[in-house]
Every structure is written in structure tokens, then in C-alpha cells.
């Protein structure tokens, strides 16, 4: 059974938390004791009513303000698929939280209040979805009950959003009208929306194709751990363990170790302690090479006839996540998959307005939640693919050397 990771995004009070609560409630994914606790916490409820948003708005500050601040993760499953949901905040001051939640999402649900249509925050969330290259976009026009389930209202919103999606290059966009509060078109089809003949939200989530999102063309294997038991029985055993993030490897394939450039061939492949002839992403495997060469944690084994870029100066689109401003000349650690290297920010090329995509050239400093394009230089070469070409080998983070706090989310260009 595969896993769909998706994130919800929208303006404040668009109903993101209620939508997730409705999904969990109507798909019978809530424990009885949890349901009873939520019933007791629901304010101003009539008999049998519950505030479904409380399922995700777990922080006390969120409940007092009625907004989502942190990224709340929920897990549930149906007979067809497992799901990991990230409920991201809508406020612009929590852009870093949304970027964190969306960094490995297969799909984003952008909620639009049917009463207000496409607004500034809708465009900002769509821009972030575009920057993060999220493969699937679902536009859920919520609160249809507040506009008397009007088909004309829905159609006008679809037309408006389609223009924005085209300008951002968003693909695989699906639209549907819903009422998260009343459960219309969430799990079951609504007779009040009989003019809509598309799938319900849950059916869409269960059937959206995610296997095609996995790149099987470019073989990339970051080494997580070198296995050397050095026992009498396994004296010569040397295996390289990790997750095959993209591509396919077969026994006998020629591979190159980066950044060193050493070459060898695959002698054997292990999955779960058993030898196999072939492995493919996203399997966790152990590789054995025909030659006794130097391979360490952080090295990347790639197909010798399909090499990624290997550079020390990188152009990076960066979401800044630290209260301390970013300035040119600052030093950090860059981590891409399991590879960790010292780096310096050489130049801040421009700051990006996430509401309009306007660029402010060469800002002096970068503050919390701001998105910028920077040029960095690393202490040793980095093997990478452009983020838009191969997301799993083009995303990285910046780490403060002193505190070990993650201060930036990077998309290598």
C-alpha cells in the first residue's frame, strides 16, 4: 500500500483544520476516546456537535486565536492508501512552516472561501506550491453552503484561479466544490451539489497517481551508513546502506562515487537481508561494489552514464527560517541528503515577494520567512541535480554551525 503525503493551505478561516477533521471523522479514522475529548472541548455546541478543527489545532495558542500556527501532522488510512497530512498555517509570518510542511508533499489542497474567491493569500500559497514543485494541486472551493451551493460562483472562481495557475506554470490542477463543515463532497457525494459530476475529495486522494512522481530515470543513491561487521564470519563484508532516492540499479551496473569520482560496478544488492537482482526508488537497500574503494557516509553512488552536476558554487532559492537575519558572508553547514559540508553565503542576489513574484535586487539582509536567491560556495564539491529537474536531489538545508538549528530551506537551481 503506497503513501500519499499532502498539505492543506489557504487563508485564515478558510477551513483547513475543519477539512482535515472532516476527512478523519467521515472516514472513521478517529479513536473513540479522542472523539469524546473533542466533544468536551467544543465550545457552544449543540447535542452531538463537535468542532472538527480541534483535531489538528493542538496548540493552546492556536485554539485561543482560532488560527493554525504550527504544522500539524495527522496520519490515517483507508483500504486503498495510507495518508500523511500536513495542516500548514495561512499567515504570511508562518511561511517557513508552510515550506517545511510542503517540502516532501505529493499534493497540495488549496482552499478557497467561496464567498471571497481568489485573494492575495491564495496567490501566495500557489506561488509557494510552484516554487516547491509540488506535483499535484487540488483547488477545493470551500463553504459552498454559504453561497447557496451556487454553480456560477464556483465556475467564476475556477476561471479566476486557472489564470493564476497558468501564469505560475502549475500543472495537474483539479477543482472541486465542498463544504468541510457539513461534509459535502468530502467523503460522500452531496445531493446539494448535483451539478458537479467529478470525484469526492477522498476518492481523488485515494486515486491520484503518485508512483509516476518517482523518478526512475536518474539513479541516485546517497550512502547513509557503511556496514563493516569485521567479524570472523563476515570479515570481508562491506556494504553501503541507504535509500535509493531515484532511479533503478541492477547487479553489474557501472557506478561512479561522487564527489571523489571513483568508479566500480555493483557486485550485489540486498533488500531486507536477501540478495536481489534489481532495486528501484524509493527502496532502502544495501549495495556491494566489485572494487574495494573509499566510500563514506554522504557520498552519492550514481549511474556512470548519467552524472549529476558537481560544483562548489551553487545558486539557491532559500526560505529563511531564523530570527537572526541572513547576511552575505555568513557561514553555515549545507546538508543535501546525507552529505554535510561547510558553506559561505557569497551573495544575496534578490529577495522574492511571495505575493507578486517581484524581485528586490541585492537586499542587505534577509529576515524570518523571506524567500531569496543566494549564491553560496561550499568547502568541497556537491553532487546535485536542479530542484525542478530532480526534487529529491536538489533540496537541501542550511544549518547553524554553533546551535545546529536548521535556519534555511534550499532549492538548488
C-alpha positions as a Markdown table, in Angstrom:
| # | Residue | x | y | z |
|---|---|---|---|---|
| 1 | Unk | 0.0 | 0.0 | 0.0 |
| 2 | Unk | 1.5 | 3.3 | -1.1 |
| 3 | Unk | 1.6 | 6.6 | 0.9 |
| 4 | Unk | 0.2 | 10.0 | -0.2 |
| 5 | Unk | 1.7 | 13.0 | 1.6 |
| 6 | Unk | -0.4 | 16.1 | 1.2 |
| 7 | Unk | -0.6 | 19.5 | 2.7 |
| 8 | Unk | -3.6 | 21.9 | 3.1 |
| 9 | Unk | -3.1 | 25.6 | 2.6 |
| 10 | Unk | -5.4 | 28.6 | 2.5 |
| 11 | Unk | -6.3 | 31.9 | 4.1 |
| 12 | Unk | -7.2 | 32.2 | 7.7 |
| 13 | Unk | -10.6 | 30.8 | 8.4 |
| 14 | Unk | -10.9 | 29.1 | 5.0 |
| 15 | Unk | -11.5 | 25.8 | 6.9 |
| 16 | Unk | -8.2 | 23.9 | 6.6 |
| 17 | Unk | -8.4 | 22.3 | 10.0 |
| 18 | Unk | -12.1 | 21.6 | 9.7 |
| 19 | Unk | -11.5 | 19.9 | 6.3 |
| 20 | Unk | -8.9 | 17.6 | 7.8 |
| 21 | Unk | -11.1 | 16.9 | 10.8 |
| 22 | Unk | -14.0 | 16.1 | 8.4 |
| 23 | Unk | -11.8 | 13.7 | 6.4 |
| 24 | Unk | -10.7 | 11.9 | 9.6 |
| 25 | Unk | -14.3 | 11.9 | 11.1 |
| 26 | Unk | -16.2 | 10.8 | 8.0 |
| 27 | Unk | -13.5 | 8.1 | 7.1 |
| 28 | Unk | -13.9 | 6.8 | 10.7 |
| 29 | Unk | -10.2 | 7.4 | 11.5 |
| 30 | Unk | -10.8 | 8.9 | 14.9 |
| 31 | Unk | -10.4 | 6.9 | 18.1 |
| 32 | Unk | -13.4 | 6.9 | 20.4 |
| 33 | Unk | -11.6 | 8.4 | 23.4 |
| 34 | Unk | -10.2 | 11.2 | 21.1 |
| 35 | Unk | -13.7 | 11.9 | 19.8 |
| 36 | Unk | -15.1 | 12.1 | 23.4 |
| 37 | Unk | -12.3 | 14.5 | 24.4 |
| 38 | Unk | -13.0 | 16.8 | 21.4 |
| 39 | Unk | -16.7 | 16.8 | 22.2 |
| 40 | Unk | -16.0 | 18.0 | 25.7 |
| 41 | Unk | -13.7 | 20.8 | 24.3 |
| 42 | Unk | -16.1 | 22.0 | 21.7 |
| 43 | Unk | -17.5 | 25.5 | 22.5 |
| 44 | Unk | -21.2 | 26.4 | 22.2 |
| 45 | Unk | -22.1 | 23.0 | 20.8 |
| 46 | Unk | -25.5 | 21.6 | 20.4 |
| 47 | Unk | -26.2 | 18.0 | 21.2 |
| 48 | Unk | -23.9 | 15.8 | 19.1 |
| 49 | Unk | -22.0 | 18.6 | 17.5 |
| 50 | Unk | -18.2 | 18.7 | 17.6 |
| 51 | Unk | -15.6 | 21.2 | 16.5 |
| 52 | Unk | -13.6 | 19.2 | 13.9 |
| 53 | Unk | -10.8 | 21.8 | 13.7 |
| 54 | Unk | -9.7 | 20.7 | 17.2 |
| 55 | Unk | -8.3 | 17.5 | 15.7 |
| 56 | Unk | -5.4 | 19.5 | 14.2 |
| 57 | Unk | -5.3 | 22.8 | 16.1 |
| 58 | Unk | -3.4 | 21.2 | 19.0 |
| 59 | Unk | -1.6 | 24.2 | 20.4 |
| 60 | Unk | -3.3 | 26.2 | 23.1 |
| 61 | Unk | -2.3 | 29.5 | 21.4 |
| 62 | Unk | -4.0 | 28.2 | 18.2 |
| 63 | Unk | -7.2 | 27.4 | 20.0 |
| 64 | Unk | -7.3 | 30.8 | 21.7 |
| 65 | Unk | -6.7 | 32.7 | 18.5 |
| 66 | Unk | -8.7 | 30.3 | 16.3 |
| 67 | Unk | -5.8 | 30.0 | 13.8 |
| 68 | Unk | -3.2 | 27.4 | 12.9 |
| 69 | Unk | 0.4 | 28.4 | 13.8 |
| 70 | Unk | 2.4 | 25.2 | 13.8 |
| 71 | Unk | 2.4 | 22.4 | 11.1 |
| 72 | Unk | 0.1 | 19.7 | 12.5 |
| 73 | Unk | 0.7 | 16.2 | 11.1 |
| 74 | Unk | -2.1 | 13.6 | 11.0 |
| 75 | Unk | -2.0 | 10.0 | 9.8 |
| 76 | Unk | -4.8 | 7.9 | 8.6 |
| 77 | Unk | -5.5 | 5.1 | 6.1 |
| 78 | Unk | -8.3 | 3.6 | 4.0 |
| 79 | Unk | -8.3 | 0.2 | 2.4 |
| 80 | Unk | -6.8 | 1.8 | -0.7 |
| 81 | Unk | -4.0 | 4.0 | 0.6 |
| 82 | Unk | -2.1 | 5.5 | 3.6 |
| 83 | Unk | -2.1 | 9.2 | 4.2 |
| 84 | Unk | 0.2 | 11.8 | 5.9 |
| 85 | Unk | -1.5 | 15.2 | 6.2 |
| 86 | Unk | 0.2 | 18.4 | 7.0 |
| 87 | Unk | -2.0 | 21.3 | 8.1 |
| 88 | Unk | 0.0 | 24.4 | 7.4 |
| 89 | Unk | -0.6 | 27.9 | 8.7 |
| 90 | Unk | -2.1 | 30.5 | 6.4 |
| 91 | Unk | -0.5 | 33.7 | 7.8 |
| 92 | Unk | 2.4 | 35.2 | 5.9 |
| 93 | Unk | 4.5 | 35.3 | 9.0 |
| 94 | Unk | 4.5 | 31.5 | 9.1 |
| 95 | Unk | 5.8 | 31.0 | 5.5 |
| 96 | Unk | 8.6 | 28.9 | 6.9 |
| 97 | Unk | 6.1 | 26.5 | 8.5 |
| 98 | Unk | 4.3 | 26.0 | 5.2 |
| 99 | Unk | 7.6 | 25.4 | 3.3 |
| 100 | Unk | 8.5 | 22.8 | 5.9 |
| 101 | Unk | 5.2 | 21.0 | 5.6 |
| 102 | Unk | 5.2 | 21.1 | 1.8 |
| 103 | Unk | 8.8 | 20.1 | 1.3 |
| 104 | Unk | 8.1 | 16.5 | 0.6 |
| 105 | Unk | 4.4 | 16.6 | -0.3 |
| 106 | Unk | 3.0 | 14.8 | -3.3 |
| 107 | Unk | -0.1 | 17.0 | -3.4 |
| 108 | Unk | -1.4 | 20.3 | -2.1 |
| 109 | Unk | -5.0 | 21.2 | -1.3 |
| 110 | Unk | -5.5 | 24.9 | -1.7 |
| 111 | Unk | -8.7 | 26.0 | 0.0 |
| 112 | Unk | -10.7 | 29.0 | -1.3 |
| 113 | Unk | -13.6 | 30.5 | 0.6 |
| 114 | Unk | -16.4 | 30.6 | -1.9 |
| 115 | Unk | -17.6 | 33.9 | -0.5 |
| 116 | Unk | -14.2 | 35.7 | -1.2 |
| 117 | Unk | -12.8 | 33.9 | -4.2 |
| 118 | Unk | -9.1 | 34.1 | -5.2 |
| 119 | Unk | -7.4 | 36.5 | -2.9 |
| 120 | Unk | -3.8 | 37.5 | -2.1 |
| 121 | Unk | -3.1 | 34.6 | 0.2 |
| 122 | Unk | -4.4 | 32.2 | -2.4 |
| 123 | Unk | -1.9 | 33.5 | -4.9 |
| 124 | Unk | 0.9 | 33.4 | -2.3 |
| 125 | Unk | 0.2 | 29.7 | -1.4 |
| 126 | Unk | 0.1 | 28.9 | -5.1 |
| 127 | Unk | 3.4 | 30.6 | -5.7 |
| 128 | Unk | 5.0 | 28.6 | -2.9 |
| 129 | Unk | 3.5 | 25.4 | -4.4 |
| 130 | Unk | 5.1 | 26.4 | -7.7 |
| 131 | Unk | 8.5 | 27.1 | -6.1 |
| 132 | Unk | 8.4 | 23.8 | -4.3 |
| 133 | Unk | 7.4 | 22.0 | -7.5 |
| 134 | Unk | 4.6 | 20.1 | -5.8 |
| 135 | Unk | 3.4 | 17.6 | -8.4 |
| 136 | Unk | -0.4 | 17.7 | -7.8 |
| 137 | Unk | -2.7 | 20.7 | -6.9 |
| 138 | Unk | -6.3 | 20.3 | -5.7 |
| 139 | Unk | -8.3 | 23.6 | -5.5 |
| 140 | Unk | -11.1 | 23.0 | -3.1 |
| 141 | Unk | -13.7 | 25.7 | -3.2 |
| 142 | Unk | -15.0 | 25.5 | 0.4 |
| 143 | Unk | -18.0 | 26.9 | 2.2 |
| 144 | Unk | -20.3 | 26.3 | -0.7 |
| 145 | Unk | -23.1 | 26.2 | 1.8 |
| 146 | Unk | -22.5 | 29.9 | 2.5 |
| 147 | Unk | -23.3 | 30.8 | -1.2 |
| 148 | Unk | -26.3 | 28.6 | -1.5 |
| 149 | Unk | -24.3 | 26.0 | -3.5 |
| 150 | Unk | -24.1 | 28.3 | -6.5 |
| 151 | Unk | -22.6 | 26.8 | -9.6 |
| 152 | Unk | -22.0 | 30.2 | -11.1 |
| 153 | Unk | -20.0 | 31.3 | -8.0 |
| 154 | Unk | -17.9 | 28.1 | -8.3 |
| 155 | Unk | -17.3 | 28.4 | -12.0 |
| 156 | Unk | -16.2 | 32.1 | -11.7 |
| 157 | Unk | -13.6 | 31.0 | -9.0 |
| 158 | Unk | -12.3 | 28.2 | -11.3 |
| 159 | Unk | -11.9 | 30.7 | -14.1 |
| 160 | Unk | -10.0 | 33.1 | -11.9 |
| 161 | Unk | -7.7 | 30.5 | -10.4 |
| 162 | Unk | -7.0 | 28.9 | -13.8 |
| 163 | Unk | -5.5 | 32.2 | -14.9 |
| 164 | Unk | -3.2 | 32.3 | -11.9 |
| 165 | Unk | -2.2 | 28.6 | -12.3 |
| 166 | Unk | -1.3 | 29.2 | -15.9 |
| 167 | Unk | 0.9 | 32.2 | -15.1 |
| 168 | Unk | 2.8 | 30.1 | -12.4 |
| 169 | Unk | 3.1 | 27.0 | -14.6 |
| 170 | Unk | 1.1 | 24.8 | -12.2 |
| 171 | Unk | 0.1 | 21.5 | -13.8 |
| 172 | Unk | -2.2 | 18.7 | -12.8 |
| 173 | Unk | -4.7 | 21.1 | -11.2 |
| 174 | Unk | -8.1 | 19.6 | -10.1 |
| 175 | Unk | -11.1 | 21.6 | -8.9 |
| 176 | Unk | -14.0 | 20.6 | -6.7 |
| 177 | Unk | -16.7 | 22.3 | -4.7 |
| 178 | Unk | -17.0 | 21.3 | -1.0 |
| 179 | Unk | -18.4 | 22.2 | 2.4 |
| 180 | Unk | -16.0 | 21.0 | 5.0 |
| 181 | Unk | -18.3 | 21.9 | 7.9 |
| 182 | Unk | -21.2 | 19.9 | 6.5 |
| 183 | Unk | -19.2 | 17.2 | 4.8 |
| 184 | Unk | -20.4 | 17.9 | 1.2 |
| 185 | Unk | -18.2 | 16.1 | -1.3 |
| 186 | Unk | -15.6 | 15.3 | 1.3 |
| 187 | Unk | -16.1 | 11.5 | 1.6 |
| 188 | Unk | -19.6 | 11.2 | 0.2 |
| 189 | Unk | -21.2 | 12.9 | -2.8 |
| 190 | Unk | -23.6 | 15.7 | -2.0 |
| 191 | Unk | -27.0 | 16.0 | -3.5 |
| 192 | Unk | -26.8 | 19.7 | -2.9 |
| 193 | Unk | -24.0 | 19.8 | -5.5 |
| 194 | Unk | -25.7 | 17.6 | -8.0 |
| 195 | Unk | -24.4 | 19.8 | -10.9 |
| 196 | Unk | -20.8 | 18.7 | -10.0 |
| 197 | Unk | -20.0 | 15.3 | -11.6 |
| 198 | Unk | -16.4 | 14.9 | -10.5 |
| 199 | Unk | -14.9 | 12.8 | -7.7 |
| 200 | Unk | -15.2 | 13.5 | -4.0 |
| 201 | Unk | -12.1 | 14.7 | -2.2 |
| 202 | Unk | -11.4 | 11.3 | -0.6 |
| 203 | Unk | -11.8 | 9.5 | -3.8 |
| 204 | Unk | -9.5 | 11.9 | -5.5 |
| 205 | Unk | -6.9 | 11.4 | -2.8 |
| 206 | Unk | -7.2 | 7.7 | -3.0 |
| 207 | Unk | -6.8 | 7.5 | -6.7 |
| 208 | Unk | -4.3 | 10.3 | -7.6 |
| 209 | Unk | -1.3 | 8.7 | -9.3 |
| 210 | Unk | 1.8 | 9.1 | -7.1 |
| 211 | Unk | 4.1 | 6.3 | -8.5 |
| 212 | Unk | 4.6 | 8.5 | -11.6 |
| 213 | Unk | 6.1 | 11.2 | -9.3 |
| 214 | Unk | 9.0 | 8.9 | -8.5 |
| 215 | Unk | 11.9 | 9.4 | -11.0 |
| 216 | Unk | 13.1 | 6.1 | -12.2 |
| 217 | Unk | 15.5 | 7.5 | -14.9 |
| 218 | Unk | 18.3 | 9.1 | -12.9 |
| 219 | Unk | 19.9 | 6.6 | -10.4 |
| 220 | Unk | 20.9 | 8.4 | -7.2 |
| 221 | Unk | 22.0 | 6.6 | -4.0 |
| 222 | Unk | 23.2 | 8.7 | -1.1 |
| 223 | Unk | 25.2 | 6.5 | 1.4 |
| 224 | Unk | 23.7 | 6.7 | 4.9 |
| 225 | Unk | 25.9 | 4.1 | 6.6 |
| 226 | Unk | 28.9 | 1.9 | 5.8 |
| 227 | Unk | 28.4 | -1.6 | 7.2 |
| 228 | Unk | 31.7 | -3.3 | 8.3 |
| 229 | Unk | 30.9 | -6.0 | 10.9 |
| 230 | Unk | 34.6 | -7.2 | 10.8 |
| 231 | Unk | 33.7 | -10.5 | 12.5 |
| 232 | Unk | 35.2 | -13.9 | 11.8 |
| 233 | Unk | 32.2 | -14.9 | 9.8 |
| 234 | Unk | 31.8 | -11.6 | 7.9 |
| 235 | Unk | 35.5 | -10.5 | 7.8 |
| 236 | Unk | 35.4 | -9.1 | 4.3 |
| 237 | Unk | 31.8 | -7.8 | 4.4 |
| 238 | Unk | 31.5 | -4.2 | 3.2 |
| 239 | Unk | 28.0 | -2.9 | 2.4 |
| 240 | Unk | 26.7 | 0.6 | 1.7 |
| 241 | Unk | 23.3 | 1.2 | 3.2 |
| 242 | Unk | 20.8 | 3.9 | 2.4 |
| 243 | Unk | 17.7 | 4.8 | 0.4 |
| 244 | Unk | 17.6 | 4.7 | -3.3 |
| 245 | Unk | 16.1 | 8.2 | -3.8 |
| 246 | Unk | 15.6 | 7.8 | -7.6 |
| 247 | Unk | 16.3 | 5.5 | -10.5 |
| 248 | Unk | 16.9 | 1.8 | -10.8 |
| 249 | Unk | 20.0 | -0.3 | -10.0 |
| 250 | Unk | 20.8 | -3.7 | -11.3 |
| 251 | Unk | 23.6 | -6.2 | -10.5 |
| 252 | Unk | 26.6 | -5.4 | -12.8 |
| 253 | Unk | 25.7 | -1.7 | -13.3 |
| 254 | Unk | 28.6 | 0.7 | -13.6 |
| 255 | Unk | 28.6 | 3.3 | -10.9 |
| 256 | Unk | 30.5 | 6.4 | -10.0 |
| 257 | Unk | 31.1 | 7.6 | -6.4 |
| 258 | Unk | 30.7 | 11.4 | -6.0 |
| 259 | Unk | 32.4 | 13.7 | -5.1 |
| 260 | Unk | 35.5 | 11.6 | -5.4 |
| 261 | Unk | 34.8 | 10.3 | -9.0 |
| 262 | Unk | 36.0 | 6.8 | -8.2 |
| 263 | Unk | 34.3 | 4.1 | -10.4 |
| 264 | Unk | 33.2 | 0.5 | -9.8 |
| 265 | Unk | 30.4 | -1.9 | -10.6 |
| 266 | Unk | 27.6 | -3.3 | -8.4 |
| 267 | Unk | 28.6 | -6.8 | -7.2 |
| 268 | Unk | 25.3 | -7.5 | -5.3 |
| 269 | Unk | 22.2 | -5.8 | -4.0 |
| 270 | Unk | 20.5 | -6.6 | -0.7 |
| 271 | Unk | 16.9 | -5.8 | 0.4 |
| 272 | Unk | 15.9 | -6.9 | 3.9 |
| 273 | Unk | 18.9 | -9.2 | 4.2 |
| 274 | Unk | 18.1 | -11.0 | 0.9 |
| 275 | Unk | 20.1 | -10.7 | -2.3 |
| 276 | Unk | 18.1 | -9.4 | -5.3 |
| 277 | Unk | 18.9 | -8.7 | -8.9 |
| 278 | Unk | 17.3 | -5.2 | -9.1 |
| 279 | Unk | 16.3 | -2.3 | -6.8 |
| 280 | Unk | 14.3 | 0.8 | -7.6 |
| 281 | Unk | 13.3 | 4.0 | -5.8 |
| 282 | Unk | 12.3 | 4.6 | -3.1 |
| 283 | Unk | 13.6 | 1.2 | -1.7 |
| 284 | Unk | 16.1 | 1.0 | 1.2 |
| 285 | Unk | 18.9 | -1.2 | 0.1 |
| 286 | Unk | 22.5 | -2.3 | 0.8 |
| 287 | Unk | 24.9 | -2.1 | -2.2 |
| 288 | Unk | 28.1 | -4.1 | -2.5 |
| 289 | Unk | 30.7 | -3.0 | -5.0 |
| 290 | Unk | 33.2 | -5.1 | -7.0 |
| 291 | Unk | 36.2 | -2.9 | -6.0 |
| 292 | Unk | 37.5 | -2.1 | -2.6 |
| 293 | Unk | 37.4 | 1.7 | -3.0 |
| 294 | Unk | 36.9 | 4.5 | -0.4 |
| 295 | Unk | 33.2 | 5.2 | 0.1 |
| 296 | Unk | 31.9 | 7.2 | 3.1 |
| 297 | Unk | 28.6 | 8.4 | 4.5 |
| 298 | Unk | 27.4 | 11.3 | 2.4 |
| 299 | Unk | 28.9 | 10.1 | -0.8 |
| 300 | Unk | 26.5 | 9.5 | -3.7 |
| 301 | Unk | 26.6 | 6.5 | -5.9 |
| 302 | Unk | 25.3 | 7.4 | -9.4 |
| 303 | Unk | 25.0 | 5.7 | -12.7 |
| 304 | Unk | 28.2 | 6.2 | -14.6 |
| 305 | Unk | 26.4 | 7.1 | -17.8 |
| 306 | Unk | 24.1 | 9.7 | -16.1 |
| 307 | Unk | 26.1 | 12.0 | -13.8 |
| 308 | Unk | 24.6 | 14.9 | -11.8 |
| 309 | Unk | 26.2 | 18.3 | -11.6 |
| 310 | Unk | 29.3 | 18.5 | -9.3 |
| 311 | Unk | 30.0 | 22.1 | -8.3 |
| 312 | Unk | 31.2 | 24.2 | -5.4 |
| 313 | Unk | 29.4 | 27.4 | -6.2 |
| 314 | Unk | 25.6 | 27.0 | -6.2 |
| 315 | Unk | 22.7 | 29.3 | -6.9 |
| 316 | Unk | 20.0 | 28.5 | -4.3 |
| 317 | Unk | 16.4 | 29.7 | -3.8 |
| 318 | Unk | 16.2 | 29.9 | 0.0 |
| 319 | Unk | 13.4 | 30.3 | 2.6 |
| 320 | Unk | 15.0 | 31.9 | 5.7 |
| 321 | Unk | 13.8 | 30.3 | 8.9 |
| 322 | Unk | 15.9 | 32.0 | 11.6 |
| 323 | Unk | 15.1 | 35.1 | 13.8 |
| 324 | Unk | 18.7 | 36.2 | 13.2 |
| 325 | Unk | 18.9 | 37.9 | 9.8 |
| 326 | Unk | 20.9 | 36.4 | 7.0 |
| 327 | Unk | 23.7 | 38.5 | 5.6 |
| 328 | Unk | 26.3 | 38.0 | 2.9 |
| 329 | Unk | 29.5 | 36.4 | 4.3 |
| 330 | Unk | 27.7 | 34.3 | 6.8 |
| 331 | Unk | 28.9 | 30.7 | 7.3 |
| 332 | Unk | 26.8 | 27.6 | 7.7 |
| 333 | Unk | 26.6 | 23.9 | 7.1 |
| 334 | Unk | 24.8 | 22.7 | 3.9 |
| 335 | Unk | 23.2 | 19.3 | 4.1 |
| 336 | Unk | 21.8 | 17.6 | 1.0 |
| 337 | Unk | 20.5 | 14.1 | 1.7 |
| 338 | Unk | 23.3 | 12.6 | 3.9 |
| 339 | Unk | 26.1 | 14.9 | 2.6 |
| 340 | Unk | 27.2 | 17.7 | 5.1 |
| 341 | Unk | 29.7 | 20.4 | 4.0 |
| 342 | Unk | 30.7 | 23.8 | 5.2 |
| 343 | Unk | 29.5 | 26.7 | 3.2 |
| 344 | Unk | 29.6 | 30.5 | 2.9 |
| 345 | Unk | 26.9 | 32.8 | 1.5 |
| 346 | Unk | 28.8 | 34.8 | -1.1 |
| 347 | Unk | 25.9 | 37.0 | -2.4 |
| 348 | Unk | 22.2 | 37.7 | -1.9 |
| 349 | Unk | 21.1 | 38.2 | -5.4 |
| 350 | Unk | 17.5 | 39.2 | -4.8 |
| 351 | Unk | 14.5 | 39.0 | -2.4 |
| 352 | Unk | 11.3 | 37.5 | -3.8 |
| 353 | Unk | 7.9 | 38.9 | -3.0 |
| 354 | Unk | 5.8 | 35.8 | -2.5 |
| 355 | Unk | 2.6 | 37.7 | -3.2 |
| 356 | Unk | 3.6 | 39.1 | -6.6 |
| 357 | Unk | 6.9 | 37.4 | -7.6 |
| 358 | Unk | 8.5 | 40.8 | -7.8 |
| 359 | Unk | 12.3 | 40.8 | -7.2 |
| 360 | Unk | 14.2 | 43.2 | -4.9 |
| 361 | Unk | 17.8 | 43.1 | -6.0 |
| 362 | Unk | 20.7 | 42.8 | -3.6 |
| 363 | Unk | 19.0 | 43.3 | -0.2 |
| 364 | Unk | 21.4 | 44.0 | 2.7 |
| 365 | Unk | 19.7 | 41.4 | 5.0 |
| 366 | Unk | 17.1 | 38.7 | 4.9 |
| 367 | Unk | 14.6 | 38.3 | 7.7 |
| 368 | Unk | 12.5 | 35.5 | 9.0 |
| 369 | Unk | 10.1 | 33.9 | 6.4 |
| 370 | Unk | 11.6 | 35.8 | 3.5 |
| 371 | Unk | 12.5 | 33.9 | 0.3 |
| 372 | Unk | 15.7 | 34.9 | -1.5 |
| 373 | Unk | 18.0 | 33.7 | -4.2 |
| 374 | Unk | 21.6 | 33.5 | -3.0 |
| 375 | Unk | 24.9 | 32.3 | -4.3 |
| 376 | Unk | 26.8 | 30.0 | -1.9 |
| 377 | Unk | 30.3 | 28.4 | -2.0 |
| 378 | Unk | 31.0 | 25.1 | -0.4 |
| 379 | Unk | 34.2 | 23.8 | 1.1 |
| 380 | Unk | 34.1 | 20.8 | -1.3 |
| 381 | Unk | 32.2 | 19.9 | -4.4 |
| 382 | Unk | 28.5 | 19.0 | -4.1 |
| 383 | Unk | 26.8 | 16.4 | -6.3 |
| 384 | Unk | 23.3 | 17.6 | -7.1 |
| 385 | Unk | 20.5 | 18.0 | -9.7 |
| 386 | Unk | 18.5 | 21.1 | -10.2 |
| 387 | Unk | 15.5 | 21.1 | -7.9 |
| 388 | Unk | 13.0 | 21.5 | -10.7 |
| 389 | Unk | 14.6 | 18.5 | -12.5 |
| 390 | Unk | 15.0 | 16.1 | -9.6 |
| 391 | Unk | 13.5 | 17.3 | -6.4 |
| 392 | Unk | 14.9 | 14.6 | -4.2 |
| 393 | Unk | 18.5 | 15.5 | -5.1 |
| 394 | Unk | 18.0 | 19.3 | -5.4 |
| 395 | Unk | 16.6 | 20.1 | -2.0 |
| 396 | Unk | 18.9 | 21.0 | 1.0 |
| 397 | Unk | 19.0 | 22.8 | 4.3 |
| 398 | Unk | 21.3 | 25.3 | 5.9 |
| 399 | Unk | 22.4 | 24.6 | 9.5 |
| 400 | Unk | 23.8 | 27.0 | 12.0 |
| 401 | Unk | 27.3 | 25.7 | 12.9 |
| 402 | Unk | 27.0 | 26.7 | 16.6 |
| 403 | Unk | 23.5 | 25.7 | 17.6 |
| 404 | Unk | 22.8 | 23.0 | 14.9 |
| 405 | Unk | 19.5 | 24.7 | 14.3 |
| 406 | Unk | 18.1 | 24.5 | 10.7 |
| 407 | Unk | 18.0 | 28.1 | 9.5 |
| 408 | Unk | 17.2 | 27.7 | 5.8 |
| 409 | Unk | 15.3 | 25.5 | 3.3 |
| 410 | Unk | 17.1 | 25.4 | 0.0 |
| 411 | Unk | 16.1 | 24.7 | -3.6 |
| 412 | Unk | 19.2 | 24.4 | -5.7 |
| 413 | Unk | 18.8 | 26.0 | -9.1 |
